[in-house]
Amino acid sequence: MPILQLLCVEVALIGIGAFLLWKPELIWKLDHLMDVKNGEPTDFSLAMIRLTGTVMVVGAVLLPVILLAVEA
């Protein structure tokens, strides 16, 4: 994978993952914008959004290591 393409993927994964970690309530509201009026997210829903963000950031950190190991 070319380095510029890898860098773009890394930046996108880290950016989206960080946003999921810092603003899970906003993500829930965007996801349920047309479904629920004045709804509130459950603790489980917020935890799963944060978990998704964590997995994305960890995956972004591990992706270059895995790609280097495969190429070697």
N, C-alpha and C positions, 0 to 999 in steps of 0.2 A: 504494500500500500504506500503510495507516495506520501512524503512527509507533510506536504501542505494539506492533503486530504485528511490525514490522520489528525493534524492539528485542528482542523475545522470540526471534526467529529468530537474531539476532546473538549473543545470550548463549548460546543452545543450541549454535550452531556453534563458537563460541570455546571453550566449556567442553568439549565432546566432543573437539574437535581438540586442545586442550591435554592432555587425559587420554590421548589416543592417542600424543602425543609423549612424555609423561613415563613412562607405564606400558605399553609395548608387550608386555612379557612377561605381564602380568596379562590384557591383552586376548586374547592368544593362548591362555592357559589357560582363560579363559571361553569362547572360541570352540570349543575342543577338549575341553571338560570331559568329555563322554560318549564321545569317540572314542579317546583315547589315555591309557594308564595310565603315569604317570611319564615322559611325553614331554617333549622339549625343542624349542623353536622353532628353526628355521634362521635364519641371518643374513639371508637373502633375505626370509623372512616378517616378521621384525622391521623390516627396511628398508621393506617395503611398508606396514606398519602406520604407521610414522613418516611416510611419504610421504602417506598418506591424511590423517593429522592435519595435516600442513603445508598440504595443499590445502584442507582445511576452514577453517583459520584464515585463509589468504590469501583464500579465497572470502568469508569473513565480513567481511573488511576491504574487499574490492572491491564487495560487493553494494550498499551505499548509493551508491557512486560511479556504478555502472552504472544504478541506478534513477533517480538524479538526472539523468543524461545522457539517459535515455529520456523522462523527463517534460518536459525542457526543449525 
